[in-house]
Amino acid sequence: MLTSKQRAILRSIASQTDAIFQIGKGGVGDAMCASLKDALEARELIKISVLENSSTAAREAAEEIASATGAEVVAVIGRKIILFKQAEKENNRNISLQI
């Protein structure tokens, strides 16, 4: 569980990055969740954009992805989703949240 200070730090880091995935009218599928899990292992913090033609709301998509990948929802801002999951491999860890 992330504290509010940790969420603030992660939001500030994510504000400088671009979205690496888009959720369209197909919604969230198993293949997308597998790709997101790999991306979370490599980056730890990812931003996802929900397109206007998507039938899934951003909050619903965020919760679905978080439960499928084991990540935590940092924030949902408009149509942007920010997810964090600490890398399992020690050498992939880039973000330190010790507060």
C-alpha positions as CSV (number, residue, x, y, z in Angstrom):
1,M,0.0,0.0,0.0
2,L,1.4,3.4,-1.0
3,T,1.3,6.3,1.3
4,S,0.2,9.8,0.1
5,K,3.8,11.0,0.0
6,Q,4.9,8.0,-2.1
7,R,2.0,8.6,-4.5
8,A,3.0,12.3,-4.8
9,I,6.6,11.3,-5.6
10,L,5.4,8.8,-8.2
11,R,3.0,11.3,-9.8
12,S,5.8,13.8,-10.1
13,I,8.0,11.2,-11.8
14,A,5.2,10.1,-14.1
15,S,4.4,13.7,-15.1
16,Q,7.7,13.8,-17.1
17,T,7.0,10.6,-19.0
18,D,4.8,9.7,-21.9
19,A,2.1,7.1,-22.0
20,I,3.5,3.8,-23.3
21,F,0.2,2.0,-23.8
22,Q,-3.2,2.9,-25.1
23,I,-6.5,1.3,-24.3
24,G,-8.9,1.5,-27.3
25,K,-12.3,0.1,-28.1
26,G,-11.1,-3.4,-27.6
27,G,-10.7,-2.7,-23.9
28,V,-8.3,-4.6,-21.6
29,G,-7.4,-8.1,-22.7
30,D,-5.2,-10.9,-21.5
31,A,-2.5,-10.1,-24.1
32,M,-2.4,-6.5,-23.0
33,C,-2.1,-7.4,-19.3
34,A,0.8,-9.7,-20.1
35,S,2.6,-6.9,-22.0
36,L,1.8,-4.5,-19.1
37,K,3.3,-6.9,-16.6
38,D,6.5,-7.1,-18.6
39,A,6.6,-3.3,-18.9
40,L,6.1,-2.9,-15.1
41,E,9.0,-5.3,-14.5
42,A,11.2,-3.3,-16.7
43,R,10.1,0.2,-15.8
44,E,8.3,-0.1,-12.5
45,L,6.2,3.1,-13.2
46,I,4.1,3.3,-16.4
47,K,1.5,5.6,-17.8
48,I,-1.4,4.4,-19.9
49,S,-3.8,6.5,-22.0
50,V,-7.5,5.6,-22.4
51,L,-8.7,6.6,-25.8
52,E,-12.1,8.4,-26.3
53,N,-13.5,5.5,-28.3
54,S,-12.9,3.1,-25.5
55,S,-16.0,1.6,-23.9
56,T,-14.1,1.2,-20.6
57,A,-13.8,4.0,-18.1
58,A,-10.3,4.9,-17.0
59,R,-10.9,4.0,-13.3
60,E,-12.4,0.6,-14.3
61,A,-9.5,-0.1,-16.6
62,A,-7.0,0.9,-13.9
63,E,-8.6,-1.5,-11.3
64,E,-8.8,-4.3,-13.8
65,I,-5.1,-3.9,-14.9
66,A,-3.9,-3.5,-11.3
67,S,-5.6,-6.8,-10.2
68,A,-4.3,-8.7,-13.2
69,T,-0.7,-7.5,-12.9
70,G,-0.4,-7.1,-9.1
71,A,0.4,-3.4,-9.6
72,E,-0.9,-0.4,-7.5
73,V,-2.9,2.4,-9.0
74,V,-1.0,5.6,-8.3
75,A,-3.5,7.9,-9.9
76,V,-6.2,8.2,-12.6
77,I,-6.2,11.7,-14.0
78,G,-8.8,12.2,-16.7
79,R,-8.0,9.5,-19.3
80,K,-4.5,8.8,-18.0
81,I,-3.6,5.9,-15.7
82,I,-0.4,5.7,-13.6
83,L,0.6,2.3,-12.3
84,F,3.5,1.3,-10.1
85,K,4.9,-2.1,-9.2
86,Q,8.3,-2.6,-7.7
87,A,10.5,-4.9,-9.9
88,E,11.0,-8.4,-8.6
89,K,14.6,-8.5,-9.8
90,E,17.0,-6.5,-7.7
91,N,18.9,-5.1,-10.7
92,N,15.7,-3.8,-12.4
93,R,14.8,-1.5,-9.4
94,N,15.1,2.1,-10.4
95,I,12.7,3.9,-8.0
96,S,13.3,4.1,-4.3
97,L,10.2,4.9,-2.1
98,Q,11.8,4.8,1.4
99,I,10.2,7.6,3.3
